[in-house]
Amino acid sequence: MNIGIIGAGNVGGTLGARWARNGHTVAFGVRDPNSTGSRELLQKAGSGTLTNMADAAKSADVLLVSTPWAAARQVIESLGDLSGKIVIDVVNPLLPDLSGLILGTTTSAAEQVAQWASGARVVKAFNTIGFNIMADPSFGASRALLFYCGDDAAAKQTVKSLAAELGFDPQDAGPLRQARLLEPFALLWISLAYGQGYGRDFAFQLLRR
Ligand SMILES: NC(=O)c1ccc[n+]([C@@H]2O[C@H](COP(=O)([O-])OP(=O)(O)OC[C@H]3O[C@@H](n4cnc5c(N)ncnc54)[C@H](OP(=O)(O)O)[C@@H]3O)[C@@H](O)[C@H]2O)c1
């Protein structure tokens, strides 16, 4: 699969490198492809290309949007025509001190992203756990829960496969408006990690019967 990473920091770098190591064709879209950090990332990934964000988007079937919320609109609107592409939105619209969300309840970052990425098939995923868990979602025999949501069934199936191959337990949370719940859910993880002494090395699990 051709995957474009839009913002290759903690999240984009981790997921992009893992997908590249799994054999996908990954284009890392960064602000400065010549920076030391960018070159180190490519070395870590073992394969893939470093390019600007618009070029990474052009060649991709699947785009991971992993910039801070404050940059998301400008970045997405600079990417050109995204019609038909799958856009995985990991962005949490966090207040700078991580104490809450800038928007929520009546809309979500994912729904805003869907407006900016006109014609794209947006799936909210990978936003409810830390990037360190993205590097390794296995806990003994258990796998970290990964909720995703979106309005396009085929796009969700693709994202489910991309999450499962990394070792997650992907679970469909419903339509894109469910991001109104998945974004506050990310805050629970953040508050437990940083405010309640859990640290970053934990994940949620779904039990059913
Ligand atoms: N960190 C986590 O554990 C985690 C977990 C779930 C979801 N998220 C969400 O994932 C997103 C990324 O988080 P992160 O921790 O990966 O952040 P990060 O390490 O700071 O990486 C952000 C990336 O966005 C780029 N960027 C920043 N401002 C930009 C701008 N104005 N224009 C273009 N590119 C810009 C950065 O480029 P440069 O390298 O050039 O600065 C960097 O590649 C956030 O929305 C966050 O809420 C994070």
PDBQT file of the ligand as one rigid body, heavy atoms in Angstrom, charges set to zero:
ROOT
HETATM    1  N1  LIG A 301       2.200  11.829  21.116  1.00  0.00    +0.000 N 
HETATM    2  C1  LIG A 301       1.281  10.887  21.277  1.00  0.00    +0.000 C 
HETATM    3  O1  LIG A 301       1.500   9.909  22.021  1.00  0.00    +0.000 OA
HETATM    4  C2  LIG A 301      -0.041  11.001  20.555  1.00  0.00    +0.000 A 
HETATM    5  C3  LIG A 301      -0.961   9.959  20.660  1.00  0.00    +0.000 A 
HETATM    6  C4  LIG A 301      -2.155  10.027  19.963  1.00  0.00    +0.000 A 
HETATM    7  C5  LIG A 301      -2.423  11.133  19.177  1.00  0.00    +0.000 A 
HETATM    8  N2  LIG A 301      -1.538  12.151  19.106  1.00  0.00    +0.000 N 
HETATM    9  C6  LIG A 301      -1.826  13.299  18.220  1.00  0.00    +0.000 C 
HETATM   10  O2  LIG A 301      -0.971  13.158  17.094  1.00  0.00    +0.000 OA
HETATM   11  C7  LIG A 301      -0.577  14.426  16.602  1.00  0.00    +0.000 C 
HETATM   12  C8  LIG A 301       0.943  14.466  16.509  1.00  0.00    +0.000 C 
HETATM   13  O3  LIG A 301       1.492  14.296  17.797  1.00  0.00    +0.000 OA
HETATM   14  P1  LIG A 301       3.043  13.998  17.962  1.00  0.00    +0.000 P 
HETATM   15  O4  LIG A 301       3.272  13.685  19.380  1.00  0.00    +0.000 OA
HETATM   16  O5  LIG A 301       3.508  13.056  16.919  1.00  0.00    +0.000 OA
HETATM   17  O6  LIG A 301       3.640  15.449  17.659  1.00  0.00    +0.000 OA
HETATM   18  P2  LIG A 301       5.118  15.826  17.258  1.00  0.00    +0.000 P 
HETATM   19  O7  LIG A 301       6.079  14.782  17.657  1.00  0.00    +0.000 OA
HETATM   20  O8  LIG A 301       5.325  17.218  17.719  1.00  0.00    +0.000 OA
HETATM   21  O9  LIG A 301       5.058  15.814  15.647  1.00  0.00    +0.000 OA
HETATM   22  C9  LIG A 301       4.249  16.723  14.966  1.00  0.00    +0.000 C 
HETATM   23  C10 LIG A 301       4.651  16.754  13.503  1.00  0.00    +0.000 C 
HETATM   24  O10 LIG A 301       3.900  17.809  12.869  1.00  0.00    +0.000 OA
HETATM   25  C11 LIG A 301       4.802  18.693  12.210  1.00  0.00    +0.000 C 
HETATM   26  N3  LIG A 301       4.329  20.071  12.357  1.00  0.00    +0.000 N 
HETATM   27  C12 LIG A 301       4.184  20.785  13.481  1.00  0.00    +0.000 A 
HETATM   28  N4  LIG A 301       3.719  22.015  13.208  1.00  0.00    +0.000 NA
HETATM   29  C13 LIG A 301       3.601  22.077  11.868  1.00  0.00    +0.000 A 
HETATM   30  C14 LIG A 301       3.182  23.093  10.967  1.00  0.00    +0.000 A 
HETATM   31  N5  LIG A 301       2.777  24.297  11.402  1.00  0.00    +0.000 N 
HETATM   32  N6  LIG A 301       3.169  22.820   9.664  1.00  0.00    +0.000 NA
HETATM   33  C15 LIG A 301       3.572  21.617   9.206  1.00  0.00    +0.000 A 
HETATM   34  N7  LIG A 301       3.976  20.599  10.010  1.00  0.00    +0.000 NA
HETATM   35  C16 LIG A 301       3.986  20.847  11.322  1.00  0.00    +0.000 A 
HETATM   36  C17 LIG A 301       6.142  18.520  12.892  1.00  0.00    +0.000 C 
HETATM   37  O11 LIG A 301       7.129  18.855  11.961  1.00  0.00    +0.000 OA
HETATM   38  P3  LIG A 301       8.629  19.229  12.389  1.00  0.00    +0.000 P 
HETATM   39  O12 LIG A 301       9.253  17.905  12.685  1.00  0.00    +0.000 OA
HETATM   40  O13 LIG A 301       9.151  19.896  11.180  1.00  0.00    +0.000 OA
HETATM   41  O14 LIG A 301       8.513  20.131  13.588  1.00  0.00    +0.000 OA
HETATM   42  C18 LIG A 301       6.116  17.049  13.251  1.00  0.00    +0.000 C 
HETATM   43  O15 LIG A 301       6.532  16.268  12.160  1.00  0.00    +0.000 OA
HETATM   44  C19 LIG A 301      -1.165  15.465  17.561  1.00  0.00    +0.000 C 
HETATM   45  O16 LIG A 301      -2.305  16.038  16.981  1.00  0.00    +0.000 OA
HETATM   46  C20 LIG A 301      -1.519  14.669  18.810  1.00  0.00    +0.000 C 
HETATM   47  O17 LIG A 301      -2.675  15.199  19.470  1.00  0.00    +0.000 OA
HETATM   48  C21 LIG A 301      -0.352  12.114  19.764  1.00  0.00    +0.000 A 
ENDROOT
TORSDOF 0
